[in-house]
Amino acid sequence: MANARSLRALDWLNFFIADVQTGFGPFIASYLASKKWTQGEIGLMLSVGTVTAMASQIPAGILIDALPGKRGAAGVAILALIFCALLLGISPTWLPVLTAEIFHGFASCMITPAIAAISFALVGRMNLGDRLGRNARFASIGSAIAATLMGLFGQYVSIRSIFWLTAALAVPALIALTMIEPARAPIPAAKDPADAKRHTARDTLRELLRDKRLLVFALCVILFHLSNAAMLNLAAGDVTAHMGDNVQLVIAACIIVPQMVVAALSPWVGRSAQKWGRRPILLLGFSALPLRALLFAGVSTPYLLVPVQLLDGLSAAVFGVMLPLIAVDVGGERGHYNLCIGVFGLAAGIGATLSTSLAGFAADRFGDRMAFMGLAAAGALAVLLVWAAMPETRDGNGNGIKTPETDPAIEN
């Protein structure tokens, strides 16, 4: 078990990494627009970042699995994020922005599995659910505070200053990383050398991709993001179109309120998943998706967007904790924990890309209400898939350890 200093440093690492990542969100589009970029040019650059992130998910997972030093991988990724922020701040021209988007896409894919691997090594499988909940709490608080600070910097200093702040916030993240002591959670050994040899022969990527749990949850992730990704943008654009001066405040509240819910609920989600299993918690979080879409379809007052966003906090808390937890259930014993995270990250990117394009098309062709109905249908399908097809990945001891011998679903 890790010492208290390492665990506190991991808290702060999550906090400051979330701060840094916030700077690469909607602020980039606003920054480039202020530099006379067209919407088409901005969209192209953001798409480059999205495609790079999607293409990097699985290679980044494989790389993190192969590297013995997870902290080193996290450090390189943080340095890359500093480089990206400085590039954007120095020169908002075509080549620096393109370079920053490409580097950011890959660095982001390194950060998530690296932090998950560090957490696993520090606390072990039995305490991982609680640790992942704590990670999500500090990340949510960091995101909310960073969004506020960057909004103030952008308003009262300059939009460019947001990226100087982003680079500066990465420095305490590096300091926190250096304060985490190396640790390695014990992995159960095979009973004898013959068993170890057979396990190594079976422990291949092909076998992992035949695992029913991985395939079903990856499809659940696609449907989750297909329902979720476009929802707030569609609601905000529809309801606030004719609003007065408080539009930005309402949108900011719609972003910050779910983060506070995630901060409050994530530790409970992690503990409950260890106690009751993964499927009940998944059903709870996924069920918020269709309900939220239906409520948005009926909202006509801008200020009602904020309470509806409480449901976003619930689903985000569940998803943020359960994805790495199910990844360790499926791939931890095989040494493919971070590869599983990469597969699920790719699924999330596919779902989010489909969501924004299909919802935009549906809204233009059939109206916003029908677009929300489509998002609600995707969310309902996600709930149905979890209920009908998602196997429970937690074992009877709360370890989440299953093998082909104990769980036939692995071979399906």
N, C-alpha and C positions, 0 to 999 in steps of 0.2 A: 504494500500500500504506500502510496506517495505521501510525502510529508506535507504539512499544512502550507508551507511557503510555496511549493510548486502548485498546489491547488489554487491558492489565491492569485498566483501569477497567471494561471490559466484563465481565471475570471477576467483579469484585466486584459489579457490577450484577446479574448472574445469581444470585450468592450471596445477596444481601440481598433480592432480589425473591422468591426461594424461601422465605426466612425469613418474609417478610410473608404470603405465600399460605398457609403452614402454619397461621397463626393463624385462618384462615377454614375450616379443615377440621372434624374431629370435635369440636374444642373448643367450637364453637358449640352443638351439641346438648347437650353436657354442661353448659354454662353456662346454657342456657335451662331445662334440667331442674332445675337447682339453684334456679331462680327460680320453681318451681312451675308451669311450663308443662306441659301434657299432651303425650303423644307425638303426638297428632293435630295439635295446634297447631305443634309443632316440625316435623313432617313437612310441613305446609302451607308454613311459611316457607322451609324448605330447597328445597321444590319451586318456590317463586317464584324463588329464586336460580338453580335449574337451568334453568327455562324462560326466564328473562331471558338467561342465558348462551347458550342455544341460539339464541334469536331474534336475539341481537346478533352472532353469529359473522360472518355475511356482511356486514351493514352496517359492522361494525368493520373488516373487511378492505378494503372499498371505500374507507372513509374514510382508512385508513393509506396505501393506494395513491395517493390523491388529494393527500394532504398532502406538501408539499416537505420539511418539517422533521419527520423521524421522532422525533428526540429530544424535540421539544416535545410530541408525542402521548404518548410514554412518560412525560414529566414530569406531564402532566395526569392520566394514569391512576394514577400513584403517589400524587398528591395526593388523588385520589378514594378510594384504598385507605386512606389515613390518615383521611379523613373517615369512612369506614365503620367502621373500628376504634374511633374515638373515640365514634361514635354507640352502638355496642354496649356499650362500657365505661361510658358515662354513664347510659344508660337502657335496660335490657332490657325495654321495653314494646312494645306491638304496632306503633305507627307508626314509631319509630326502627329497630326490627329489620327491618320491611318495607322501609323506605327504604335501609337498609344492604345488604340482600340484592339489591335492584334495582341500586344503584350498583355493588356488587361484581361482579355478573354482567357488566355492560357493561365495567367497568374491566379485568377479567381478560381479556376478549376483545380489548382494546386492547393490553395488555402483550405478549402472545405474538407477534403479528405485528410490533409495533414493535421488539422486540428482534431478531427475525429480520431485519427490514429494516435495522436498524443494523449487524448482523453482515455482511450482504451488502454494504452500502456500504463497510465497513471493509476487507474482505479480498478481495472479488470472488468470482466463481463458481469459479475453479480451486481456491481454498483454503477454500471454504465448508464442505465436509464435515468437515474437521479442526476448523474453528471451531465448528460446531454440536456436535461431540462435546465440545469443551472447555466450551461453554455448559452442556451437560447435566451434565458432571462437577461444575462449581461449583454448579449448581442442586441436585444431589443431596446434595452435602455440606452446603449451606445448609439443606435440608429436614431432614436428619438431626439437625443441631445444633440447629435451631430446635425440633424436636419434643421433644428432650431438655430444652432450656431452658424451654419452655412447660409441659412436664409438671412440672418442678421448681417453677416459679412457681405453677402451679395447686395443687400439693400443699402447698407450704410458705408461700405468701403468700395468694393468693386466686384463684379462677377468674376474677374480673373483671380481675386484674392481667395476664392473658394478652393482653388487648386493648390495654392500655397498652403492653405490650412490643411488640406487633405494630406499633402506630403509631410507636414509637421506632425500630424496625428499618427503617422506611421512610425515615428521615432519611439514614442513610449510603447508601441506594440512590439518593436524589436527588443526594447529593454525588458519587457515582461517575458518575452520568449527566452531570453538568456537566463532568467531566474527560474525557469522550469528545469529541474534535474532530470537526467536521463532515467527512464524506468521502462521495464518490460513486464507486462502481465504474463504469468505462466500459461502456456498452452498444454493441455493434456497430451501426454505422450502415448504412442501406440503401445499395445500390450506386449508385443515382442517384435523383433526385427522383421519377421515375415509380414506381420500386420502393417508395419511402417512402409515396407516396400509396396504392398498392394495399395495402400492409401495413396502413396505418391503417384503410382500409375493412374489411379482414378482421378487424382486431383488436377484436372486439366480445365482449361477454359471451356472446352466443348461440354464437359460434364456440368460445369456451372451454368451454362446457357440452356441446359436441358432441365434445370431445376424449376419445378412448377411454381415454387414460391417466388423466385426471382421474376419469372415471366408474368405471372398474374399481378404482382405488385407493380411491375414496370407499366403494365397496361392501366392499372389504377392511377399511377402517377400521371400518365398522359391525360386521362379523363379528368383528373383533379385540376390540372392546369388548363385544359381545354375549357373547363367551366369557369375557372377563377381569374385567369390572367387579364381578360378584357373587361371584367365586370365593373371595376371602379372607374376606369377611363370612360366607358360607355355611359355610366350613370352620371359622372361629373360633367361630361360634355352635354348631356341631354338636359339635366335639371338646372345647371348654372348658366346656361346659354344666355338667358335674359336677366341675370342677376346683377346687382349693383357692385359697390366697391368691396364687398366682403367675400368675393369669390375665392381669392387666394387663402383667406383665413379658413374657409370651409374646407377647401381641398387639403390644406395643411392638417386640419383636425382629422380628416378622413385617413390621413397617413399615420399620424401620431397615436390616435386612439387605439388602433389594433396593436401597435407596438407595446402599449402599456398592458393590454390584455395578454399578449404573449409573455411579457415579463412576469405577470402575476400567475399565469396558469402553467407555464412550461415545467417547473419543478414537479407540480402535481401530476402532469401528464407522464413524466418519466417514472415517477414512483408507482403510479397506477398501472402503467404498462408492465412493470416488473411484477406487480402483485396480481393483477387480473388477466394479463395476457394482452397481446397486440390487437386482436380483432375488435374487442369491445371499444377500445379507445379510437381505433380507426373509424369505426361506424359513427361514433359521436362526432368526431371532427369532420368527416366527409358529409354527414347529414346537414351541416350548416351551409353547405354550398347551394343546394337547390332552394332552400328556404331564403337565403340571402338574395338570390337572383329573382325570386318571386316578389320579395319585398321591394327590391329596386324597380321592378316593373310597375309597381303601384305608387311609387313615391313621386309626388309633384312639388313638394316643398324642399328647397335645398338643405335646410337645417336638419331634415330627417335622414339625410345621408349618414350623418355622424353616428346616431345610435344603431343603424343597420350595420355599420362597419364593426360593431362589437362582434358580430358573427365571423367576420374576417379574422379577428384576433383568435377566436376559438379554433378555426380550421388551420390557421397558420401555426399556432402552438402545437397542435397535434402533428401536422405534417413535418414541421421542423425537427421534432424530437424523434418521430417514428421512422423517418427515412434512414438515418444512420443506425438506429437501433435494429431495424429489420435487416439492414446491410450486414451487421455483425452476426445476426442470427444465421443468415444464409451463407456468408462467405468467410466469417471469422476463423472457423476451424480449418479452412482450406488455404488460408493465407491470401484470400482474395477480398478482404474487407473493403479496401479502397476501390478496387475494380467494381464491386457492387455499387458503391456510391457513384462511381462514374456512369454506370449503366442507368441508374435512376436519374442522375443529373441530365443525361442525354434525353431520357424520356420526358423530363420536365421541360426541356427546351423545345422538344417537338410539340408538346401540348400547348405551350405558351404561344409558339409561333402560329399554330393552327387557330388558336383562340382569337388572337387579334385580327387575323386576316378574315376568318369566317364571320366573326361578330360584326366587323366593319361592313362586309358585303351584305349580311342579313339586315343590318340597320339601314343601309342605303336602299335596299330593294323592298324590304317588307316593313320597316319601321323599327324603332327602338324596342317597343314592347315585345315584338316577335323575336328580336335578337335576344332579349333577356329570357324568353321562354326556351330558346335553343340552349342557352347557357345553363338554365335550370335542368333541362333534359340531360345534358352531359353530366351534370352533378348527380342527378338521380341514377344514371347508369353507373357512375363510380361507386355510389352507395350499394347498388345492387350487386356489383361485381365483388366488392369486399364481403358482402353477406353470403353470396352464393358460391364463390370460387376461391377466395383468399384463405389458404391454410393458416392455422395458428403456428407461429414460428417460435414461440416461447415454450421451453420444455417444462416438465412438472416441477423442477426446482427453481424456475425463474431465470435459468441461464440462457435460454435461447439457443442451446446447443443441440443440433440434430445431425444425424449422419445417414447415409443410405441404408444402414442396417436397422436404424430405429425409426426412420420416416420414409415410407414408400413414395411420398410425394416428390422426393429429391430425384427419383429416377423417372418420373412421369414427364 
